[in-house]
C-alpha cells in the first residue's frame, strides 16, 4: 500500500504477503487436494500477463478450469463457462484461486494493490493512452476490482486505473484493501 514505486508500498507488500501466506496456508493445502480430487491436471494455473513497463511475467493462480481449458475455449472466462470445474466454481466465488498471487508479490512482479494484470493478447492491442497502465505494478486487488470487477470492459478498467493510480496513496490503497473483503463476500461483479 502506498504510492506506486515507493519503499513503503514494497515494504507493506512483503510484510502483508508473508502474513497472508501464513494465515492461508491450510486453505491452500485443502484447495490443492480438492483440485487434484476433482479433476486431472496441475494444481496451479500459470499464465503470462503484462506487468510493470509492459514486461510479461508468469502469474500464479489455483486452477479452476479443466486441464486443457485454453485449447477448448476462449482465453477469457465467460459467464457460466462450462470449462470451470466444481471446485473451481467455489475457488472463484470465494477468490481463493487468487491467493497464489502473493508469490508474484514476493517476487516483485505484482503488488497487493494495483491495476488488474491483463493477458498479453489484450495488452498488445492497447493504444498509447491505455499503455499508461503499465506505469503501475499490477495488483492482486485494486480499484477496478472493487468497482465492477469482471463486469467492466478492459477499456473501462484501464481508464479507471490510470486515473486512480496516478494519485494513489497509502490511505486510498488501505480503503481498497478493506473494500476487497466486502466485494469478495458479496461476490458482486464476479464471473
N, C-alpha and C positions, 0 to 999 in steps of 0.2 A: 504494500500500500504506500502511496506517496507519488511524488512527481515522477513521470517516466524517466528512467535512466538514473535516478538518484540512488545514493548509498542507502538511504532509509528504505526505499522500495525494495531493493535487493536484499537487505538485511531482514526485513519483515517477511519477504517471500521465503527465505531459507528457514527462518525460525518457525513460521506457521506451517510450512510444508513438512518439516520434521514432526511437529505436533500432530498434524493430520495423519501422517503415516503411522505413528504410534497408536493413535486412537482408532483408526480404521483398519489396522492390520487384521484383526479377527474377521471383519466384514469382507476384506479382500480374499482371505483364505476360504471362507464359506462360499463366496461368489465364484471363485476359481473352481471349487469342487462341483458346484451346481452347473457351471458351464460345461464341464467335462462329462457330467452325467446326462445332461440334456441333449447334447449334440456333439458330433465329432468335429475336431479341429482344434486350433490353439486356443489358449485362454485369452491371450491378448490380441487385439486388432491394432496393427501398426500401419500408419498411413502417412505419406508425405503431405505436409501442409506448408503454407508460405508464412514465414516469420519476419522478424525484425530485418529491415533493409531489403526485404524481398527475397531473403535467403530461405531455401527449403530446409525443413527439419522433419524428423520422424516423430510423430505424435502417438502416444500410447493411450489405449482405452481397453476396457474389458470387452471381449467380443460378445455382441448381442444379436448377431445375424448368423445365418448358416455359413458354413466354411467358405463356399465359393460365391458369396453374395455379389461381389463386383463383376463376376463373369456372367451372372444370370439376370442382372438387372441394372438400373441406373446407378451412377456414382452417389447421388444424393438420396437419402431416405425419403420415401413417400408416405403420405397418410395411409394407415392400415397396410403397411408394406408386408407382404407375405413372407419375406426373407427373414423377418425378425423372429427369433426363437421364443419359446415360452419364458425361459429365464431372461432372455434379452428384453422382453416387454417390461418385466419387473425392474431390471437394472436401469433401463432408460427412464421409466416413470419416476424412479427414486434418484436418478442421476448418479447411482453408484458406479455406473460404467465410466464415469469421468475421473474417478479417484486416481487411477494410474498416471494421470497428467501431472501429479505432484513430482513424479520423476523428471518430467520435462522441465518443471520449475527449478528443481535442484540442479539440473544440468545447465540451466541458464537459457534454454530455448523459449521458455514461456514465463509468465508472471501469474500470480494468483488472480489479479485483476487486470484485464486488458481487452483489446478487441478480439472478436471471435476468430480463431485461426481457420482460414478457408482452404479448400482443396486447390491444388495448383491449376486444374483446368478452368476454375472460376477466376483465379487471380491473373492468369495470362490474358484475360480479356479486359482487365481494368484499364480505364482511361487515366490520364495524368492526374486528375483530381482524386480519383479513387486510390491511386498508389500512395497517397499521403498517409493511409492507414498503416503502411509499412514503417512509418517513423516510430511506431509504438510496438513493444513486445506483446505478442498475443497472450490472452489470459484464459484461465480455466472458466472464470466467470467475468462478467463485465457489463457495461452499460446496456448494450443491446440485449444481453441475456436476461436482464431483469426488466426490460421494457419491450417485450414482444417475442423474444426467443426465436423459435423457428417459424413463427408466423410472419416474420419480416422477410422481405426480399433482400438479396445481398446488397443491392444498391441502397435500400433504406437503412440497413445496418451500417454500411460504411459511412454514410452521411452523418448518422448519429454519433458514431465512434470517433471520427475525425474531429467533430465539433467538441465532443466531451473530453477526449484525452489531451487535446491541446491546452485545456485548462484544469486538468485533474490535479487533485491534492490528496494528502493523506486522509483528510476527513471525507472527501467525496468518495474515495475508494472504500473507506470504512462503511459508509452508507450502503454501497453496492454489496459489500460482504454480508451485511445484516439482511439486506433485501433478498439476497440469494436464497437464504433459508426459507423465506416466505414463498418465493416462486417455486422452489423445489417441493415444498409441502402441498401447495395447491395445484402443482403440475400445469400451470397456465402457460399456454404457448408452446407446449412440447408435443412432438410427434411420437 
